[in-house]
Amino acid sequence: SGFEASGCGATIAAASAAVELVEGAALVEAARIGSPRIAAELGGLSAGKLHAADLASDALHRALGAAVRARGALAAAPGRTLVAMSGGVDSAVAALLAAGGGQAPPAHGERPLSPEVVAVTLELWADPENDGERSCCSAAAVRGARRVAHGLGLAHFTLDLRDEFRAGVVEPWLIEHAQGLTPNPCVRCNGHVRLDAMLDFADRLGAATLTTGHYARRSAGGLLRLAADPAKDQTYMLAALSRAALSRLRFPLGELTKPQVRALALDAGLDVARKPDSQ
């Protein structure tokens, strides 16, 4: 491991601390290192310099994700699942339930580490002029998802799909919209960009399944079913998935309503419990 950094002394120190922390660590353990541990390695940072630890953490997790995507080859582990985390309450509760084997684990810092549950967040867009907290898969959302994952004791990776998202979702949407059509970018994104990439990432981490916070269910025959909460049903977003891909997906929120999900988050002390839905 190594780094290149320029700017203030805190940035260089934080990058150096990140390298020291990950040197010699196993991959999954390295993915549990975030801003708080980087800051602690430096003896603490003042409020005005904490952003340096955030920048180092961002770079570390983006690099780990790129390394796994390029040449990851962990042995398959029975029961290991990759959880897609967006930074919102739905994916946080999906991760919570996955870590607890379908039941919410103990709350308020009493959760054990979950070596068979690994989290990933996609970075699909980066725009310094429009990176609000309610934007799905923005840089701010990635950082928030990492904080929640680490709070649950989970390893966390960042998967950079900005090029694929622009080529596979944004540009086709612009072309079709100019033709007077009304394309649905979420169907294309879930069916041909996001989930396929995450399933490949799961393979490289030795995970047989991918857990998401979608409100959807599967039938005994492996087909999509409407979620129990009709107001939140998201099966239309998954309509383009192949049968093979769908067989590997797990939807722990499929039997829950949105109020129940928020209640679980509150009971677990998750700071995203009252976070508005992304737009």
Salt bridges, closest charged atoms under 4 A:
GLU29 OE2 - ARG32 NH1 2.60
ASP54 OD2 - ARG143 NH1 3.95
ASP58 OD2 - ARG143 NH2 2.16
ASP58 OD1 - ARG146 NH1 2.90
ASP90 OD1 - LYS258 NZ 2.93
GLU116 OE1 - ARG80 NE 3.15
GLU123 OE1 - ARG62 NE 3.08
ASP160 OD2 - ARG162 NH2 2.70
GLU164 OE2 - ARG69 NH2 2.93
GLU176 OE2 - ARG188 NH2 2.71
ASP200 OD2 - ARG204 NE 3.51
ASP203 OD1 - ARG248 NH2 2.72
GLU255 OE1 - ARG217 NH1 3.15
ASP271 OD2 - ARG147 NE 3.27
ASP277 OD2 - LYS232 NZ 3.11
ASP277 OD1 - LYS258 NZ 2.70
ASP277 OD1 - ARG262 NH2 3.40
